[in-house]
Amino acid sequence: MEKNKQKKLEAAGWRIGTVDEFLNLNQQEAEYIELKLSLSKNLQKRRRSLKITQKDFAKMIKSSQSRVAKMESGDPTVTIDLLVKSLLTLKTPKNSLSRILPR
């Protein structure tokens, strides 16, 4: 956020903080969310790099296109297990999986 805008908001009584503070997340919860989002983003990136549509990928994992869209958008109903299995279905090298993890 621009410093000028932040100063105006604070002067108007607004408090500027982080998403973690707003949602009252502890460190483990915040890291878990970061992990899921990183896996989701990388799933989409991998699928696109292979030029596979969401519909075709859904067939590969015996699911629906809408479920693939949820997986790629970081929907909270999607498990880490499903994201990892999906990345492996796309033949993502195992050593690449470790690089996906947020540091």
N, C-alpha and C positions, 0 to 999 in steps of 0.2 A: 504494500500500500504506500502511496505517496505520503511523504512526511507532512506536507501541507494539509492534505485531506485528513490524515490521522489527527493532527492538532485541532482541526475544526470539529471533528467528531468528539474528541475528548473534551473540548471546551463546551460542547453541547450536553455533556454528561454521559456520553457513551464510554464504555470500557473496551479497550482493544486487547484481545488475547488470542490464544491458539485454539484450534479445534479440540485438542485434547483437554484443555481447560474448560471449554464450553460444554463438552460432553462428559466431563468429569471422569476421564479415562486414566487408569493407572498406566505405568510404563509397559507392562505386559500386554494390556489390551491395545494400546497404541501400536506396539510392534506387531501384534497379530493382524491388525487391520492393514498395516503397511505391507506385510507379507502377502496377504490375500490380494491386495491391489497390484502388487508387483507381479504376482503369478498371472493375474487376469490380463494385465497389460501385455505381458510377454506371450501369453497364449494367442492373443489377437495378432501381435506382431509376427509370430511364427506362422500362424495360419495364412496371413496375408502374403508373407514372403514365399510361401509355397503355392500361392495363387489358388487357394481352396476357398470356396464360398462357405458361408455359415451353414447353408442347407446341405452341402456335400459333406462338410465336417460332421454335422449332426447325424447323417447316415452312418458315418464311420464309427461313431461312438454310440449308435443306437439310441439317439435322443431326438429332440426337436430343434428347429432353428431358433425358436424363442429361448430355449434353454441355453444354447450357445451364446446368444446375445446377452443373457443374464451372466453367464460365466465371464464374458469379456468386459462387462461393465462393472464387475465387482459386487454383484448382488449378494446381500448377506445370506441368502438361502443356499448359495453354492458353497460346497465344502472344499477345503484345501486338498483333500484326497482326490476329488473329482478334477480339480485343476491340474494336479500333478499327473494323474493318469492320462488326462487329455494331452498334456505336453509330451508325455511319453508315446502316446498314440501318433503324434506328429513326428516321432523319431527325434525328439530333442535330445541331444547328447547329455548323458548324466552329468558330466562335468559342467555343462552349460547351466544345468539347474542350480548348481551351487552359486553361480554368478548372478542368478536372478534374485537371490535372497538379498533383502536390503541390509546395508552395513550399518 
